[in-house]
Amino acid sequence: MRFTTILASVSLALAAPITPALAQAAGGFVAGTQVTDAKGGPVGTVTAVNGDVVTIKTDKYETNLSKSSFAQSDGKLLLGMTQAELNAAIEKDKAAAEASLAVGAPVRDSAGTAVGTIGAIDAEFVTIKLASGKSVRLPRNGIAGSANGAVIGVAAADLEAQAK
């Protein structure tokens, strides 16, 4: 009986150091992993991993990047940008997203199909003038700005059907 207890304790003791090694072998993409630039300067820390998307927290922002954006070395993830460069890129994308939510701006659905243009926008609603000439009013949270333009979560055909 004592031998079984000792064997179980040894097995647990050996398993502890193996777990981080397996995590590194599996790609090093785990919450808490440090992200540095090519010169070793801190960029941020991984806060989440969802498939091929890695969320990192810099000193100012939390952002999502593709796993392919990183190289790995000595248990750390390397990014080809400094923290300041990444923060500046995030700020540029945020500014472009805000600019995409203006009267006259084109709107696409999540598949990339052109829907129409923004006819009016305020804190509560956005009115989209559809390609057919009809208008549809959606809650403001039904549209998102992005660096690639305004996007809605409703398919263009469904929105046209709602307008009838």
N, C-alpha and C positions, 0 to 999 in steps of 0.2 A: 504494500500500500504506500509506504514511504517512497519507494522508488518511482511510482506513478506520479506522486506529487512533485518530486524533484524533476522528473522528466518534463512535466507540464510547465514548471517554473523556468527551466532552461529553454524550452520551446518559446515561451512568451518573451524571455529576455533576448533571444536571438531574433525574434520577429520584429522587435522595435527598431533596431538599426537597419533592417532590410526595407522597411516601409519607405523611408525617405529615399533610399537608393532606387527603389522601384519607381517612385514618383519622378525622380530625375530621369531615369531610363525611359519613362513614358513620355518624356518631352519637357519636363521642368515647368510646365504650364500649370502651376498650382497657386492658389491664393497665398499671399505672403512672400512670393518670390520677388526679389529685387530686380529692377530694370535699370540698366546703366547705359550711358552712351559709349561710343567706341574707345574713349579715353578713360573710362571708368567713373565718370561723373554721374551722380544720381539723377535719374529721370523720374522714377516713381516706383510704385509697388503694385503687383497684380492683386486685384480685389475679387475677381471672378473669372471663370472660364466657362464658356458655353459653346461647345462644338469647336469651330475654328475661330471664334471671337474671344479675344482676351481683353478684359476691362482692366485698365490701369489708372491709378490715382497719382497725379503729379502734386506739386505743392499748391496748385490752384484748381485743377479740374479733374474730373473722372471722365475717361473716354474709352471707346471701343476700337480695337485694332485687330487686324487679321493676324493669325499665328505666323503667316508668311512674312510679316513685318519684322520679325525677330530672328536673331542668331543666338546660339547658346554657348556659354563658356563658364566653366568653374561654378556651376549651380546658379548662375545668374542669366538673365535674358538681356541681350544687347539690342539696342535700337539705334538706327542710323541718324538720330536727331538728338540734340541736347534737350534738356528740360525746357529751356527758354524757347528753342525752336518749335518744340511740340506745343507748348502753350500758345505761341504765336499762330501756329497752324489751326489750333482749335478756335482761337479768337476770330481768325479770318473766316472759318467755316460758319461760326455763329453769326457773324455780320452778314455773310451771304444768305444765310437762312432767313434772317430778319428782312433783308432786302427783297427776298422772293415773295414776301407776304405784303404786297402793295397793290393798289388798284391798277388794273391793266396787266398784271403779271400773269404769265401762262400757268395753267394747272394741269397736272397729269395724274392718272390713277397709279396705284402701286405697281401695275404691270408696265407703266411707261407710256400708256396711251394718252394722247392729248384729249383733255376734257373740255377746256374752254379757257376763260380768263376771269380773274377776280374783278367783279363789278363793284363791290363794296365790302368793307371789312371794319369791324369794331371789336370791342372787348368780348362781346357775346356771340356775334354771328358773322358769317362770311357769305356773301352772295356771289355765286359763280354764274357767269354768262356762258351758257353752253354753246357748242359749235352750231347747234340747230337754231340759235337765237333766243331760246327760252332761258329763264333764270331759275336757279335753285338756291334756296337759303339753307345753310347748314350751321350747326353749332360751331363756334370758333375752335373747339377742341377736335373738330372733324377734319381739320387741315393742318398740315405741318410744313414748315419751311425747311429747306435743305439747300446745300451748296449747289444742287442741281435743279432747283426750282421748287415750287409749291406742289405738294402731293396730298391726295385724299385717299382714304382707305376703301372707297366705294368704286366699283368698276364703272367705266365710262358708260357702258350700255345700261347698267342699272340706274345710273343717275339720269340718263335720258328718259328711261321708263318712269321714274318718279316725277319728272317734269310734266308728263302728260296728264 
